[in-house]
Every structure is written in C-alpha cells, then in structure tokens.
Amino acid sequence: MQNNPKNFEDAMRIARSPAGQELFRLLQSADQEKLNKAMSGAASGDYEAVKNSLGPLLSSPEVRALLAQMGGYHGSNGR
C-alpha cells in the first residue's frame, strides 16, 4: 500500500464497517500479541511483518467469511 490518501480512506472505511469491527474482535481474541505486532508493522510500513503475524490467523473459516463479506483483500471491486 503506497502513501495514498485514497488507500488510507478505503482502509479506514473497511475497518469501521461492522464486518471490519468483527474481524478486529476475532483477531484480538485469537492472539493479542500477534495483532499488536501486525499493527506495529503496519504503522511502520513493514507489511511483511503484518503478513507474517496475521497469516495463520487469517486462514480460519470465520475470518475468511468476514473477509469475503468485506470484499476480499482488495475491496468490493476484487482487484
């Protein structure tokens, strides 16, 4: 994700959605330490750290269903 205001707005819109809030709750309850590492990595632009921290958590059926509800990894246009 580049430093693009539109990307940030899109990410915040998804995070504030009911599905985004539920996803955050699930990730938080699954492993708070991994979520903290992912959030720290995202804040510093280290998306490899985000991927490594959240990868196993994102494979759960419940999380995958929420991601599908949110439009997958790339929003509603599915790019």
N, CA and C of each residue as an Amber inpcrd file, in Angstrom:
protein
   237
   0.8560000  -1.1680000   0.0000000   0.0000000   0.0000000   0.0000000
   0.8950000   1.2230000   0.0000000   0.7260000   2.0710000  -0.9690000
   1.5220000   3.2840000  -1.0580000   0.9190000   4.3420000  -0.1410000
   1.6710000   5.4070000   0.1090000   1.1560000   6.5260000   0.8810000
   0.1830000   7.3070000   0.0220000  -1.0240000   6.8630000  -0.0340000
  -2.0490000   7.4420000  -0.8690000  -3.2620000   7.7160000   0.0260000
  -3.7190000   8.9540000   0.0750000  -4.8650000   9.2650000   0.9310000
  -6.0950000   8.4180000   0.6150000  -6.3140000   8.0920000  -0.6580000
  -7.4680000   7.2620000  -1.0290000  -7.3400000   5.8730000  -0.4370000
  -6.1280000   5.2850000  -0.4870000  -5.9160000   3.9710000   0.1100000
  -6.2040000   4.0050000   1.6010000  -5.7390000   5.0530000   2.2660000
  -5.9680000   5.1820000   3.7020000  -7.4610000   5.3220000   3.9890000
  -8.1560000   6.1340000   3.2170000  -9.5990000   6.3100000   3.3990000
 -10.3270000   4.9840000   3.2030000  -9.9410000   4.2400000   2.1720000
 -10.5590000   2.9340000   1.9250000 -10.3140000   1.9800000   3.0890000
  -9.0800000   1.9590000   3.5890000  -8.7430000   1.0750000   4.7110000
  -9.5490000   1.4550000   5.9510000  -9.6800000   2.7430000   6.2190000
 -10.4420000   3.1850000   7.3830000 -11.9300000   2.8740000   7.2260000
 -12.4520000   3.0100000   6.0190000 -13.8660000   2.6860000   5.7750000
 -14.1070000   1.2070000   6.0630000 -13.2060000   0.3520000   5.5940000
 -13.3390000  -1.0870000   5.8290000 -13.2010000  -1.3900000   7.3170000
 -12.2350000  -0.7720000   7.9760000 -12.0080000  -1.0250000   9.4040000
 -13.2030000  -0.6070000  10.2510000 -13.9150000   0.4220000   9.8310000
 -15.0540000   0.9150000  10.6040000 -16.3470000   0.1700000  10.3000000
 -16.3470000  -0.6440000   9.2620000 -17.5570000  -1.3750000   8.9000000
 -17.8720000  -2.4180000   9.9720000 -19.1170000  -2.8690000  10.0540000
 -19.4440000  -3.9190000  11.0360000 -18.5710000  -5.1730000  10.8480000
 -18.3460000  -5.5730000   9.6100000 -17.5060000  -6.7470000   9.3630000
 -16.0590000  -6.4750000   9.7770000 -15.5740000  -5.2650000   9.5460000
 -14.2280000  -4.9030000   9.9510000 -14.0720000  -4.9090000  11.4590000
 -15.0730000  -4.4180000  12.1640000 -15.0490000  -4.4260000  13.6210000
 -15.0870000  -5.8550000  14.1610000 -15.8960000  -6.7030000  13.5430000
 -15.9670000  -8.1090000  13.9510000 -14.6410000  -8.8120000  13.6780000
 -14.0360000  -8.5200000  12.5400000 -12.7330000  -9.1010000  12.2160000
 -11.7010000  -8.6920000  13.2650000 -11.6730000  -7.4340000  13.6120000
 -10.7380000  -6.9570000  14.6290000 -10.9670000  -7.6760000  15.9550000
 -12.2300000  -7.8360000  16.3330000 -12.5570000  -8.5210000  17.5780000
 -12.0550000  -9.9650000  17.5500000 -12.2730000 -10.6510000  16.4330000
 -11.8150000 -12.0350000  16.3130000 -10.2900000 -12.1320000  16.3790000
  -9.6180000 -11.2480000  15.6650000  -8.1560000 -11.2710000  15.6740000
  -7.6170000 -10.9540000  17.0600000  -8.2520000 -10.0180000  17.7200000
  -7.8300000  -9.6230000  19.0640000  -8.0110000 -10.7760000  20.0450000
  -9.1010000 -11.4940000  19.9320000  -9.3540000 -12.5910000  20.8670000
  -8.4960000 -13.8100000  20.5380000  -8.0620000 -13.9380000  19.2930000
  -7.2660000 -15.1020000  18.9000000  -5.8420000 -15.0020000  19.4390000
  -5.1870000 -13.8840000  19.2420000  -3.7960000 -13.7430000  19.6830000
  -3.4360000 -12.2670000  19.7230000  -3.5960000 -11.6750000  20.8800000
  -3.3580000 -10.2360000  21.0460000  -1.9300000  -9.8580000  20.6790000
  -0.9600000 -10.6910000  21.0230000   0.4430000 -10.3730000  20.7350000
   0.6930000 -10.2950000  19.2240000   0.1400000 -11.2430000  18.4740000
   0.3190000 -11.2110000  17.0160000  -0.3750000 -10.0030000  16.4090000
  -1.5440000  -9.6720000  16.9330000  -2.2550000  -8.4960000  16.4310000
  -1.4600000  -7.2320000  16.7120000  -0.8860000  -7.1220000  17.9040000
  -0.0650000  -5.9530000  18.2370000   1.1390000  -5.8480000  17.3090000
   1.8010000  -6.9780000  17.0110000   2.9450000  -6.9730000  16.0940000
   2.5070000  -6.5340000  14.7010000   1.3530000  -7.0270000  14.2650000
   0.8510000  -6.6540000  12.9420000   0.5310000  -5.1640000  12.8780000
  -0.0990000  -4.6380000  13.9170000  -0.4480000  -3.2210000  13.9360000
   0.8110000  -2.3610000  13.9730000   1.8020000  -2.7830000  14.7260000
   3.0680000  -2.0540000  14.7830000   3.7600000  -2.0840000  13.4210000
   3.7620000  -3.2530000  12.7830000   4.3570000  -3.3760000  11.4510000
   3.6530000  -2.4930000  10.4390000   2.3200000  -2.4760000  10.4870000
   1.5580000  -1.6460000   9.5530000   1.8570000  -0.1650000   9.7760000
   1.9470000   0.2330000  11.0230000   2.2200000   1.6350000  11.3290000
   3.5910000   2.0710000  10.8200000   4.5430000   1.1370000  10.8030000
   5.8900000   1.4770000  10.3370000   6.1000000   1.1560000   8.8640000
   5.0540000   0.6280000   8.2010000   5.1570000   0.3100000   6.7820000
   5.7850000  -1.0440000   6.4970000   5.9550000  -1.8820000   7.5180000
   6.5490000  -3.2080000   7.3400000   5.4410000  -4.2230000   7.0990000
   4.9860000  -4.2970000   5.8520000   3.8550000  -5.1640000   5.5330000
   4.2350000  -6.6330000   5.5160000   5.5090000  -6.9420000   5.4380000
   5.9570000  -8.3250000   5.5690000   5.7090000  -8.8070000   6.9960000
   5.9460000  -7.9400000   7.9770000   5.6710000  -8.2750000   9.3740000
   4.1710000  -8.4890000   9.5880000   3.3620000  -7.6670000   8.9380000
   1.9060000  -7.8210000   9.0390000   1.5100000  -9.1930000   8.5030000
   2.0210000  -9.5220000   7.3300000   1.6970000 -10.8080000   6.7080000
   2.1410000 -11.9730000   7.5950000   3.3490000 -11.8920000   8.1270000
   3.8530000 -12.9680000   8.9750000   3.0630000 -13.1090000  10.2720000
   2.6420000 -11.9920000  10.8300000   1.9000000 -12.0280000  12.0910000
   0.4740000 -12.5320000  11.9090000  -0.1760000 -12.0810000  10.8400000
  -1.5960000 -12.3890000  10.6780000  -1.8880000 -13.5790000   9.7720000
  -0.9190000 -14.0150000   8.9990000  -1.1460000 -15.0980000   8.0450000
  -1.8950000 -16.2870000   8.6050000  -1.4130000 -16.8990000   9.6850000
  -2.1190000 -18.0610000  10.2360000  -3.5180000 -17.7230000  10.7580000
  -3.6660000 -16.5450000  11.3370000  -4.9740000 -16.1550000  11.8630000
  -5.9990000 -15.9530000  10.7480000  -5.5280000 -15.4530000   9.6080000
  -6.4470000 -15.1500000   8.5050000  -6.9580000 -16.3850000   7.7910000
  -6.4120000 -17.5470000   8.1280000  -6.8500000 -18.7670000   7.4560000
  -8.0470000 -19.4270000   8.1370000  -8.4940000 -18.9000000   9.2730000
  -9.6420000 -19.5110000   9.9490000 -10.9040000 -19.2980000   9.1140000
 -11.8120000 -20.2740000   9.1200000 -13.0510000 -20.1500000   8.3330000
 -13.8700000 -18.9090000   8.6930000 -13.9230000 -18.5780000   9.9710000
 -14.7130000 -17.4190000  10.3950000 -14.1090000 -16.1180000   9.8580000
 -12.7890000 -16.0090000   9.9170000 -12.1080000 -14.8160000   9.4030000
 -12.2500000 -14.7480000   7.8910000 -12.1040000 -15.8750000   7.2110000
 -12.2420000 -15.8900000   5.7440000 -13.6490000 -15.4710000   5.3230000
 -14.6680000 -15.8660000   6.0840000 -16.0410000 -15.4590000   5.7720000
 -16.2000000 -13.9490000   5.9300000 -15.5960000 -13.3830000   6.9750000
 -15.6690000 -11.9270000   7.1540000 -14.9390000 -11.1970000   6.0350000
 -13.7830000 -11.7220000   5.6290000 -13.0500000 -11.1020000   4.5230000
 -13.8730000 -11.1340000   3.2430000 -14.5410000 -12.2430000   3.0010000
 -15.4000000 -12.3320000   1.8160000 -16.5430000 -11.3280000   1.9120000
 -17.0960000 -11.1780000   3.0950000 -18.1760000 -10.2140000   3.3100000
 -17.6850000  -8.7890000   3.0590000 -16.4310000  -8.5280000   3.3890000
 -15.8570000  -7.1960000   3.2040000 -15.3710000  -6.9840000   1.7760000
 -15.4170000  -7.9890000   0.9410000 -14.9660000  -7.8420000  -0.4400000
 -13.5880000  -8.4240000  -0.6640000 -13.1870000  -9.3890000   0.1330000
 -11.8730000  -9.9910000  -0.0330000 -10.7910000  -9.0560000   0.4620000
  -9.5970000  -9.2740000  -0.0050000  -8.4610000  -8.4720000   0.4240000
  -8.4000000  -7.1290000  -0.2880000  -9.1210000  -6.9580000  -1.3860000
  -8.9390000  -5.7770000  -2.2290000 -10.1940000  -4.9340000  -2.3730000
 -11.1250000  -5.0560000  -1.4810000 -12.3200000  -4.2260000  -1.5790000
 -13.3530000  -4.8410000  -2.5120000 -14.4190000  -4.1000000  -2.7360000
 -15.5560000  -4.6440000  -3.4700000 -15.2810000  -4.8830000  -4.9460000
 -14.2610000  -4.2410000  -5.5210000 -14.0020000  -4.4670000  -6.9400000
 -13.1220000  -5.6740000  -7.1850000 -12.5480000  -6.2760000  -6.1200000
 -11.8220000  -7.5260000  -6.2240000 -10.5840000  -7.5030000  -7.0730000
  -9.9080000  -6.3640000  -7.1780000  -8.7000000  -6.2870000  -7.9990000
  -7.6690000  -7.2740000  -7.5800000
